[in-house]
Amino acid sequence: MEHHQKKTPALTRQLTADAMLTALALGLYFLEAWLPPLVPLPGVKLGLANVITLFALYRLGPRDAAAILLCRIFLATLFGGQAISLIFSLSGGGLAFLAMCLSKPVLGRNQIWVCGVLGALAHNAGQILAAWLILKKAEVFSYLPVLIISAIITGLFTGICAQEVLKRLGRGVREQNPS
């Protein structure tokens, strides 16, 4: 009984942090949807919610980051009303998350921006694969050069943002998974 009582406050703090970061990621997702596009090309956006995913991955670990990402994707689909977007979000977000998790152990704290770029590249690859599977048209791959260039730029931006947030909050927030 005593052991359970010690775990409950920590679990409550963890769930609260995850819920707050999910809400923040969802807010950034919808804020970005309401902003005018940076460039008039379909599928090209900053990916502001990925700042939260990167932050959670480095600060809280992969389990919490995955939970935050999946909750954000499902809630955005539920509130956004476009069921087809779930397929694209899960394929892009899932592949991006995998790329970021695989690259994190080999990247230092000053290279989180690289993780952001790799995540953005994988995200776009996942979405192109989803489009190809749905449309059954190889022509979707002709859009890859545009998506690669945009992923490098947007991934760099979100990666630098996450790196700066982690740097500024790093000394005052307890890290759960230092790897």
N, C-alpha and C positions, 0 to 999 in steps of 0.2 A: 504494500500500500504506500509506504513512504517513497519508494522508487518512482511510482506512478505520479505522485504529487510533484516530484522534482522535474519530471519530463513535461508536465502539462504547461507550465508557464513558457518554457522554451518552445514547445510546439505552437502555443498560441501566438508567440512573437513571430515565429516563422510563417505561420498562416496569414497573420496580419500583414507582414512585409510582402508576402507573395500577392495578397489581394490588393494592396496599395500599388504595387508595381504593375499588376495586371490592369488596374484602373488607369494608371498613368499611360501605359502602352496603348490601351484602347482609346484614351483621349487624344494621344498624339496621332494615332491612326486616323481618327475622324477629323482632327484638325487639318491634317495633310490632305484628306479627301475634299475638304471645303476650300482649300487654298487653290488659286489658279495654277495650272500645271507650269512647271519650270520650262519645259520644252513641249512643242506640240506633237509629241510622238507617243503612241499608245504603249502603256506598260512602263514608261520611264517616270519614276518618282523617287523622292529622297529615301523613303523607308525609315522615317523618324522613329517608329515603334521598335526598330531594330537596335536603337541606342539602349533601350530598356532590356532587350534580350541579351545583348553583350554585357551590360552592367550586371545583370543577374547571373550570367554564366561565370563571370570572373569573381563576383562578390559572394554569391550564394551557392554556386555549383550547378552542375548540369541537370540534376533532378528538379530543382526549383525553377531553373530557367526554362526547362521543357514544359513544366506545368503552366508557367506564365505565358509562354508562347502559345500553347494549345488553347488555353482559356481565352486569350486575346483573339485568336483566329476564329474560334467557335462563336464568341460573343459578337465579333465584328460581322460575321456572316448572319447571325440571328438578327442583329439590329439593322444591318445594311440591307437585308432582304434579297440578296442575290445568291442563290444556292450554288450556282456554277462556280462562283468565286471561291467556295470552300475547297474545291478540287485544286484550283490554282494556288490558293494560299497554303494548303497542306503540302502540296508537292514542292513549292518554292521554299516555304518555311522549314519543312522537314529536311530538305537537302542542305539548306543554308545552315541549319542547326548542326547537322552532322559534320559539315565542313569546319564549322567553328569549334566544335568539340574536339575534332581530330587535330586541328592546328594549335589549339590553346596550349597543350603541353610543351610544344617546341618553340613557342613565342614568349618573349619576355614581357614584362609590364610596360615597356616602352614600345611594344610592337602590337598592341591591341588593334591599332589601325589596320594592320595586315590582316588580322582576323576579320575585321569589318569588310575589307575588300574581298577576301575569300568567301565570306558568307554571301555577299551581294552577287558575286559571280555564280555561286552554286544556286542561289535563289532564282536567278534568271534562267539558268540551265534547267532547273526543275520545272519552271513555268513553261519553257519551250517544249520540254518533254511531255508535259500534260497537254499542251495544245496539239502536239503531234499525235498523241494517243486519241484525243477527242476528234480532231479534224481528219486524221489519216491523210495528211498532206505534208509532203517533205518540204514544201515551200516555206513552212514556218521557220525552218533552220536558216533561211536567208536573212532573217531579222537578227540573227546572233551577233554580227559585228556591231550593230547599234546597241544591243543590250550589253555586250562586253564593255564597250566604252562607257556607257552610262553606269554600269556596275562598278567600274574602277573609280569613277568620280563620286558616286553616291556612297559606295562602301567606304571610301576614304573619309568622306564627311562624317558618316555615322560612327565609324571606328575612332576617329579623332575625338568626336563628342563624347563617346563612352570612355575613352582613355582619360580625357580631361576630367570628367565627372568622377571617375574612380580615383584619380590622382588627388583631386580636391577633397573628396570625402574619405579617402583611404585611411588617413590617420585617426579619424574620429569614429569610424564604423568598424566593428569587429568582423573580420573575414571568417567565414565558415569553412571554406575549402581553399587553402592556400596554394594548391597545385596550379 
